[in-house]
């Protein structure tokens, strides 16, 4: 005959502790459901900051929530991804507060240059190579980049042959970049050059030492202006020894 199994039993103290813990968990979960989805914790107001070219309507279409929705149902990461899919958006943060206010803070890309998308049409480009617009027949006064593949649809990025020119864009201070009407890459050699709004030609050469070349160009332009000289060609391909010529 098999021995009888002894029935496990808990002491009254342990049993009370387990019951108490179970009750506390149920109370917490129930409280979360009641409080989290109570009208007291609804979204009361949505504030959007940082819009310059984008419209409020474009942002509202991608929020995924509206006033009156439960505050705790807000998926901040999903909202950020939807808004960042807009070509003009560089970054976005979505913050909520227990007061029921949701703050959406947007940083837009700033157009840095133009790249041809199709004949006679120029797309706005950010300094990281993101395409911000379709081709424009009458684009703003920004440097026109050439010698690379055409720009794609808004939200895409320029092809890899633009990397040196984009590095040059990011290296130049705004005041210097504004003086350029065009920047070019020689498809055969990869050498970089540009034209200033004074019709002076700048030769950068290869994509090595771009920061030093930009510093050399700034200093050279300052010197020539002091001397009231209008040399046509400014060669900073060797930044330690810049060369100027009249033709």
C-alpha positions in Angstrom: 0.0 0.0 0.0 1.3 3.4 -1.0 1.8 5.9 1.8 -0.8 8.7 1.9 0.5 12.0 0.7 0.4 14.7 3.2 -1.6 17.7 2.3 0.4 20.9 2.2 -1.0 23.6 4.3 -0.1 27.2 5.0 0.0 28.8 8.4 -2.8 31.3 9.0 -0.2 34.1 8.9 1.1 33.2 5.5 -2.4 32.6 4.2 -3.4 36.1 5.3 -0.3 37.6 3.7 -1.0 35.9 0.3 -4.6 37.0 0.4 -3.6 40.6 1.3 -1.0 40.7 -1.5 -3.5 39.4 -4.1 -6.1 41.9 -3.0 -3.5 44.7 -3.3 -2.6 43.7 -6.8 -6.2 43.5 -7.9 -6.8 46.9 -6.3 -3.8 48.4 -8.1 -4.9 47.0 -11.5 -8.5 48.1 -11.0 -7.4 51.5 -9.9 -5.1 51.9 -12.9 -8.0 51.0 -15.2 -10.4 53.3 -13.5 -8.0 56.2 -13.1 -6.1 55.8 -16.4 -9.3 55.9 -18.4 -11.2 58.3 -16.3 -12.4 61.6 -17.8 -10.2 63.2 -15.2 -7.1 62.0 -17.2 -8.2 62.8 -20.7 -6.2 64.9 -23.1 -7.4 68.5 -22.6 -5.2 70.5 -25.0 -2.6 69.9 -27.7 0.2 72.5 -28.2 2.4 72.4 -31.3 5.6 74.4 -31.5 8.3 74.9 -34.2 6.2 75.2 -37.3 7.7 77.4 -40.1 6.9 75.7 -43.5 4.7 72.9 -42.2 1.1 73.5 -41.4 -0.8 72.6 -38.3 -3.2 70.5 -40.4 -0.2 68.3 -41.6 0.8 67.7 -38.0 -2.8 67.0 -36.8 -3.2 64.3 -39.4 -0.3 62.4 -38.0 -0.9 62.8 -34.2 -3.1 59.7 -33.8 -5.0 61.3 -30.9 -7.2 64.3 -30.2 -8.6 66.2 -27.2 -10.9 63.9 -25.1 -8.8 60.7 -25.7 -7.4 59.0 -22.6 -4.0 60.5 -21.7 -2.5 57.1 -21.0 -3.5 55.7 -24.4 -1.1 58.1 -26.1 1.8 56.3 -27.8 4.5 58.9 -28.0 7.0 56.9 -30.0 4.4 56.0 -32.7 3.4 59.7 -32.9 7.1 60.7 -33.3 7.6 58.2 -36.1 4.6 59.4 -38.0 5.6 63.1 -37.8 9.2 62.4 -38.6 8.1 60.8 -41.9 7.3 64.3 -43.1 10.2 65.4 -45.3 10.6 68.8 -43.6 10.8 67.4 -40.1 14.3 67.0 -38.7 13.2 65.9 -35.2 10.2 65.9 -32.9 9.4 65.4 -29.2 6.0 64.5 -27.7 5.5 65.2 -24.0 2.4 64.7 -21.9 1.6 66.1 -18.5 -0.9 65.0 -15.8 -2.7 68.4 -16.4 -3.9 66.9 -19.7 -1.7 69.0 -21.9 0.3 67.3 -24.7 3.2 69.4 -26.1 4.6 68.6 -29.6 7.9 70.3 -30.3 9.1 70.2 -33.9 12.5 71.1 -35.4 12.2 71.6 -39.2 15.0 71.0 -41.7 16.5 74.2 -43.0 17.0 74.2 -46.8 20.7 74.6 -47.5 21.0 74.2 -51.3 19.2 73.3 -54.5 19.7 70.1 -56.6 18.0 69.6 -60.0 15.3 67.0 -59.9 14.3 67.3 -63.6 15.2 69.8 -66.3 14.8 73.4 -65.1 13.4 72.3 -61.8 15.3 72.5 -58.5 14.5 70.7 -55.3 15.3 72.0 -51.8 17.9 70.0 -50.0 18.9 69.9 -46.3 22.6 69.8 -45.3 22.3 66.1 -44.5 21.2 65.4 -48.1 17.5 64.9 -47.4 15.2 66.1 -50.2 12.7 68.5 -48.8 10.5 69.4 -51.8 9.6 68.5 -55.4 11.3 70.4 -58.1 10.6 74.2 -58.2 10.5 76.3 -61.3 11.3 79.5 -59.3 13.4 78.3 -56.3 14.7 80.6 -53.6 18.3 82.0 -53.7 20.3 79.1 -52.5 23.5 77.5 -53.9 22.8 75.3 -56.8 24.6 72.0 -56.6 25.6 70.2 -59.8 27.8 67.3 -60.9 25.8 64.7 -59.0 22.7 62.5 -59.6 19.3 64.2 -59.7 17.3 64.6 -56.5 14.6 62.0 -55.8 11.2 62.5 -54.2 10.7 64.5 -51.0 11.8 62.4 -48.0 14.5 60.6 -49.9 18.2 61.3 -49.7 20.8 62.4 -52.4 22.9 59.6 -53.9 26.4 58.9 -52.5 28.2 61.0 -55.1 26.9 64.1 -53.2 28.8 63.3 -50.0 31.8 65.6 -50.6 29.6 68.6 -51.5 27.3 68.0 -48.5 30.4 67.9 -46.2 31.4 71.2 -47.7 27.9 72.6 -47.1 28.1 71.6 -43.4 31.6 73.0 -43.0 30.9 76.5 -44.3 29.4 79.1 -41.8 26.0 80.5 -43.0 27.5 83.9 -43.9 30.0 82.3 -46.3 27.6 79.8 -47.8 25.2 82.6 -48.6 27.8 84.1 -50.9 27.8 81.1 -53.2 25.4 80.9 -56.2 26.6 77.4 -57.1 28.8 74.5 -56.0 30.0 71.9 -58.4 31.6 68.5 -58.4 33.6 67.3 -61.4 32.2 63.8 -62.1 35.5 62.8 -63.7 37.9 63.8 -60.9 35.6 64.5 -57.9 37.2 67.9 -57.5 35.0 70.6 -55.9 34.5 74.3 -57.0 32.0 77.0 -56.8 30.9 80.5 -57.9 30.4 83.4 -55.6 27.7 86.1 -56.1 30.6 88.4 -57.1 31.2 86.1 -60.0 34.5 85.0 -58.5 35.4 81.3 -59.0 36.6 79.2 -56.0 38.7 76.1 -56.5 38.5 73.7 -53.5 40.2 70.7 -55.2 39.6 67.3 -53.6 37.5 66.6 -50.5 40.5 66.5 -48.2 41.1 69.2 -45.5 37.7 70.9 -46.2 37.6 72.7 -42.8 41.1 74.2 -43.5 40.1 75.2 -47.0 37.0 77.0 -45.7 39.1 78.9 -43.2 41.6 79.8 -45.9 38.8 81.1 -48.2 37.3 83.2 -45.4 40.6 84.8 -44.6 41.4 85.3 -48.3 38.1 87.0 -49.0 38.6 89.3 -46.1 42.1 90.2 -47.3 41.0 90.9 -50.9 38.1 93.1 -49.7 40.4 95.1 -47.5 42.7 95.6 -50.5 39.7 96.3 -52.8 40.8 93.6 -55.1 38.5 91.6 -57.4 40.7 88.7 -58.4 38.6 86.4 -60.4 39.9 82.9 -59.4 40.5 82.0 -55.7 42.4 78.6 -55.4 42.4 77.2 -51.8 43.0 73.6 -52.9 46.3 73.9 -50.9 44.9 75.8 -47.9 48.4 76.6 -46.5 49.2 78.4 -49.8 46.1 79.9 -51.4 46.5 81.4 -54.9 44.6 84.1 -56.6 44.6 85.1 -60.3 42.7 87.5 -62.5 41.7 84.8 -65.0 
